[in-house]
Amino acid sequence: MGFISGKNRAMIRARFLLSLRANKFMKILFLDESGDHNLEIIDRQYPIFVLVGVIFDYDYYNKTAKDKIKKFKLRLFDSNKIILHTADIYRNKKGFESIKNPNFRKKFYENLNSLIETLKFEIVAAAIHKKKHLSKYGISALDPYLLSLEFVIERFIFSLDDDNKQGIVVAESRGKLLDNQLELAWLNLKIKGTRFLEPSRLAERIKNFKIIPKSKAIGGLEVADLVASPLGRRLMGKPTKENFKSIYKKFRRDGSNRVRGHGLIVFPK
């Protein structure tokens, strides 16, 4: 985002926390991504775009999950100010320099895998293979982020339907221009719905949509970040440092325990 004064940051955070307190009996979807949405220049090393949503029940997130994430940071870094960001972890920077030490790295990933294993959340995600997407649809190919957003929001609403709850969506800020595009995409979904959801159904289930900077250290956004990169690497057949089995257990499933199409959309098919 553009420059935000300290006062405005405090107001944004206060409004966000107030919205959570005002909606106790809801679920919260936190969104983060891996890869870029650019279809004009496709990175050969990472030609995939992944949008991950992690879903928490409000009470559990507010009373338990945030505390677990805070204790994880304090236990390993003696501070809860550090922001769990996969790119910084992999590059050993912005507070993660100690991960260069093999013994600490082993301890870190053991604790990280335990955190992911014990936190109670559900994953809904979409992955776009950009070369295949562009090859199949040409100039009509939709922006990978906007396409993924539609897929993930649909699955979130299906999850809300399962428990007859309402929801809040919290997306990570991606800069002023991209945030504006995301706001417009969200408005478009509210007006037109999706191929499978009428706008009235979306309005009934989702009561708020927020864009929050990563610098705010919102625990749910950090968890989404920790899931997105391993999922992208896994889909490309690359090894992951994280225990992917712990992540895979969290995906939304149908009654036959199927993940594809229910908790994970890979596009094009």
Secondary structure, DSSP 8 states (H G I E B T S, - for coil): -----HHHHHHHHHHHHHHHHTTTTEEEEEEEEES---SSS--TT--EEEEEEEEEEHHHIIIIIHHHHHHHHHHHHS-S-----HHHHHHT-TT-GGGGSHHHHHHHHHHHHHHHHHS--EEEEEEEEHHHHHHHHGGG---HHHHHHHHHHHHHHHHHHHHT-EEEEEEE---HHHHHHHHHHHHHHHHH--SS--HHHHHHHEEEEEEE-GGG--HHHHHHHHHHHHHHHHHTT---SS-HHHHHTTB---TT---BTTTEEEE--
